[in-house]
């Protein structure tokens, strides 16, 4: 496939699995060198369990070839004007918008999410490109005079060639959240999506061709983390890594990059986020909102969003009402196969299933859901798990501590504000927190004590793309979004000129 149109007709004409090719130097290229000899990876449709495509496990020599393409493209791309880069990104955003349905259908097929959810994420991917296409036009640098002796100002330049690595939960949205600012700020890149969900990244190559992004500016390669991802991150030609994924992988990436002190690292990692429900938020006038926000935060995208609130803490006086009404609401609104999709892979299905078996063993109370059966390796039924609501789970249970990353929530009572904050912060992670209360003073008082990079009060997942996005503690380092993305993708020198 060398254009998006061909990709589209190719995909629709295939009755069997499709074979994805890397997009390097502006072209789709068949695996060659040692990548041709190594075995391909398989990707399965979560809703049915059938094999839908294969992808190369790109080997280090082919990774290097992609990096060299990005490196060769860097000098001229980094010298383009902001207006030129802005126009290119705008074309990307328009083309993506025009192909919304193609991307949404594939995202839903590949990841397991509902089509409705996939459409929202394609729209957000479109916004990633349109936002950064205009952001760079409005950047300003302030100059300062030092005692009439020297004039000083910050001069920024693109930081170089980046490795952009993303996970499987929101494949297109999270990859474009990296590609858009990377290209906007004048860097070039080799992007690697998750081996579990590579299809929309494959289709993106066609969009970049059509939009006239010069060859080599953005290269997209496929493969697993241990071979392809590690070779990419460790390359001395890579000037920076923007990574979103699990905390253990973040630690491995830090190690791989440790010998290059100047390598920019932006690590957006895992979470085990608390939802803190105060009794005032269960008053009749706001009750519906409280239940709706807590449920959405728990179960959107099958709980496969790093920002999901999976540990719910409820003030004791409202606890039993909350458990009852939350359960009834989820039962009515979150229906497997309709508003709840399939989980992304059989490996992830097994991981969630093990936690639910542990819940049975530990005699937790299941208000909704149950431990699902073991699937056969061919997974022909698809990977479906009912939303699960648990109470009576001990504080030190792995169910309360580990990031399950599925539609499993625990509900625990707390006595007072101090204990609520203490329970919410009792985690190695610090990505997001949801606070449900009507007390204005408490919103600030508690909100400012929560150890989380993002705190939502009476709402969830509301985002403005300029706000800092990222986590505290083991949830990551660095922030992305607006000027924070600029810090990731540029280097700064401070110039001092005689007055
Ligand atoms: P993962 O860490 O297993 O994989 C993420 C990506 O890293 C994949 O592309 C994978 O191939 C690659 N990778 C794996 N090992 C590597 C290595 N040694 N070197 C380089 N690359 C390597 O994560 P996942 O299972 O795909 O995604 C789920 C995780 O992502 C969860 O922990 C979730 O919280 C997190 N996540 C975080 C955010 C955020 O913004 N903080 C957003 C979405 C998902």
Boltz pocket constraint, residues with backbone or C-beta under 6 A from the ligand:
constraints:
  - pocket:
      binder: B
      contacts: [[A, 165], [A, 166], [A, 167], [A, 168], [A, 169], [A, 170], [A, 174], [A, 192], [A, 193], [A, 194], [A, 195], [A, 223], [A, 224], [A, 225], [A, 226], [A, 228], [A, 229], [A, 230], [A, 231], [A, 233], [A, 244], [A, 245], [A, 246], [A, 247], [A, 249], [A, 250], [A, 252], [A, 253], [A, 268], [A, 269], [A, 270], [A, 271], [A, 305], [A, 306], [A, 403], [A, 405], [A, 431], [A, 471], [A, 475], [A, 476]]
      max_distance: 6.0
